[in-house]
Amino acid sequence: MTILVLMGPPGAGKGTQAEVLADRLGVPAISTGDIFRTQVADGTALGQQAKGYLDAGEYVPDSVTNAMIRERLCADDTRAGFLLDGYPRTLEQVAVLDDLLAGQRRFVDGVVVLEVQADELVARLLHRAAEANRSDDNEPVIRHRLKVYAEQTQPLIDVYAARGLVTTIDGTGDTAQVSQRVLAAANTLQAG
């Protein structure tokens, strides 16, 4: 069983690397961002609630996010493990994830952190916004999201590092290069 958390600031390539890693490990990649965007596109009540937060570059409240993750991690396809992309993002979410996994007699095997310089992140996200017409990717919102990440999510890396679970990866370079680094880190985490 493999349970990994992929962390990094917005635009670091978590979604791309999550797909590569999940495919290689044979587990589902669970992205809160993808789930929220699907809910918004489908016009669900959750999507309507989440849209305002997403458009402002804010995190969706923990209560909504935790309920969604709790439901998703009970699905049959997660029995052999899973990869989390975009969760946890707050200390409260770490505690909820720990409790949920403990109730299932499981635990996080490792945390892979992608690091990319801020200017590179802004350029990537502006490029993505132009290609995908995403309302949550304009420069003021991007800069705000990076600030929110530094304030609220960065401290989680310290929590997981204290548990000996963190491997930091350089997220710059082409996708294949970063994938090689991420796969090597995942192999090391699984072996340990």
C-alpha positions in Angstrom: 0.0 0.0 0.0 1.3 3.4 -0.9 0.0 6.7 0.5 1.9 9.8 -0.7 1.2 13.5 -0.4 2.5 15.8 -3.2 3.0 19.4 -2.1 4.3 22.6 -3.6 3.1 26.0 -4.5 0.5 26.7 -7.1 2.0 26.2 -10.6 4.8 23.9 -9.3 3.5 21.0 -11.5 1.8 18.9 -8.8 -1.1 17.9 -11.1 1.2 16.8 -13.9 3.5 14.9 -11.6 0.6 13.4 -9.7 -0.7 11.8 -12.9 2.7 10.4 -13.7 3.4 9.1 -10.2 -0.1 7.7 -9.7 0.1 5.8 -13.0 3.5 4.4 -12.2 2.3 3.3 -8.7 -1.1 2.0 -9.9 -3.0 4.2 -7.4 -5.5 7.1 -7.9 -4.3 10.7 -7.9 -6.8 12.7 -5.8 -6.7 16.4 -6.5 -8.9 18.7 -4.5 -8.4 21.4 -7.1 -9.7 19.1 -9.9 -12.7 18.0 -7.7 -13.6 21.6 -6.9 -13.3 22.7 -10.6 -15.5 19.8 -11.6 -18.1 20.8 -9.0 -18.0 24.4 -10.2 -18.4 23.3 -13.9 -21.3 21.1 -12.9 -23.0 23.9 -11.0 -23.3 21.8 -7.8 -24.0 23.4 -4.4 -20.4 22.6 -3.4 -19.1 24.1 -6.6 -21.1 27.3 -6.1 -19.7 27.6 -2.6 -16.2 26.8 -3.7 -16.2 29.2 -6.7 -16.0 32.4 -4.7 -13.0 31.2 -2.7 -11.2 29.8 -5.8 -11.8 33.0 -7.8 -10.3 35.1 -5.0 -7.3 32.8 -4.6 -8.4 31.7 -1.1 -8.6 28.2 0.3 -12.0 26.6 0.4 -12.9 26.2 4.1 -11.5 23.2 5.9 -15.0 21.9 6.8 -16.0 21.6 3.1 -12.6 20.2 2.0 -12.4 17.7 4.8 -15.8 16.3 4.2 -15.0 15.9 0.5 -11.7 14.1 1.2 -13.3 11.9 3.9 -15.8 10.7 1.3 -13.2 10.2 -1.4 -10.8 8.3 0.7 -13.4 5.7 1.6 -13.9 4.8 -2.1 -12.9 1.3 -3.2 -10.2 2.5 -5.6 -8.1 3.8 -2.6 -7.6 0.5 -0.9 -4.2 -0.1 -2.5 -3.2 3.4 -1.7 -3.5 6.9 -3.3 -1.7 10.1 -4.0 -2.9 13.4 -2.6 -2.4 16.5 -4.7 -3.6 19.7 -3.0 -4.5 18.2 0.4 -3.7 18.7 3.2 -3.2 22.5 3.0 -3.7 23.5 6.6 -2.7 22.1 10.0 -6.3 21.2 10.7 -6.4 19.2 7.5 -3.2 17.3 8.6 -5.0 16.3 11.8 -8.2 15.2 10.0 -6.1 13.2 7.5 -4.1 11.6 10.4 -7.4 10.6 12.2 -9.0 9.3 9.0 -6.1 7.2 8.1 -5.6 5.9 11.7 -9.2 4.8 11.6 -8.4 2.7 8.5 -5.1 1.5 10.1 -3.1 3.4 7.4 -0.6 6.2 7.4 1.2 8.6 5.0 4.3 6.9 3.6 5.9 10.1 2.4 5.6 13.7 1.2 7.2 14.9 -2.0 7.6 18.6 -2.1 8.2 20.4 -5.5 10.1 23.6 -5.2 10.0 26.3 -7.9 11.0 30.0 -7.7 8.1 32.5 -7.5 8.8 34.3 -10.8 8.8 30.9 -12.6 5.5 30.0 -10.9 3.8 33.3 -12.0 5.0 32.8 -15.6 3.7 29.2 -15.6 0.3 30.1 -14.2 -0.2 33.0 -16.5 0.6 30.8 -19.5 -1.8 28.2 -18.2 -4.5 30.9 -17.7 -4.1 31.9 -21.4 -4.4 28.4 -22.6 -7.2 27.2 -20.3 -9.1 30.4 -19.7 -9.0 29.8 -15.9 -10.5 32.7 -13.9 -8.5 31.8 -10.9 -5.2 32.4 -12.7 -4.6 36.2 -13.1 -1.5 37.8 -11.8 -2.9 39.5 -8.6 -4.7 36.3 -7.7 -1.6 34.2 -8.4 0.6 36.4 -6.2 -2.1 36.2 -3.5 -2.2 32.4 -3.8 1.6 32.1 -3.4 1.3 34.3 -0.3 -1.5 32.1 1.1 0.6 29.0 0.3 3.6 30.4 2.2 1.6 31.4 5.2 -0.8 28.4 5.5 0.7 25.4 3.7 4.5 25.8 4.1 4.2 25.1 7.9 2.9 21.6 7.0 6.2 20.7 5.4 7.8 21.3 8.8 5.2 18.9 10.5 5.9 16.1 8.0 9.7 16.8 8.0 9.6 16.2 11.8 8.1 12.8 11.1 10.9 12.1 8.6 8.6 11.9 5.6 9.7 14.8 3.4 11.7 14.7 0.2 12.2 18.0 -1.6 12.5 18.0 -5.4 13.6 20.7 -7.8 10.4 21.3 -9.9 12.2 23.3 -12.6 13.1 21.8 -16.0 11.0 19.9 -18.5 8.2 17.5 -17.4 10.3 14.4 -18.1 13.2 15.6 -16.0 11.0 16.5 -13.0 9.2 13.2 -13.4 12.5 11.3 -13.1 13.2 13.2 -9.9 9.7 12.6 -8.5 9.8 8.9 -9.3 13.2 8.5 -7.7 12.0 10.2 -4.6 8.8 8.0 -4.5 10.9 4.9 -4.9 13.2 6.0 -2.0 10.1 6.7 0.2 8.6 3.3 -0.6 11.9 1.5 0.1 12.3 3.3 3.5 
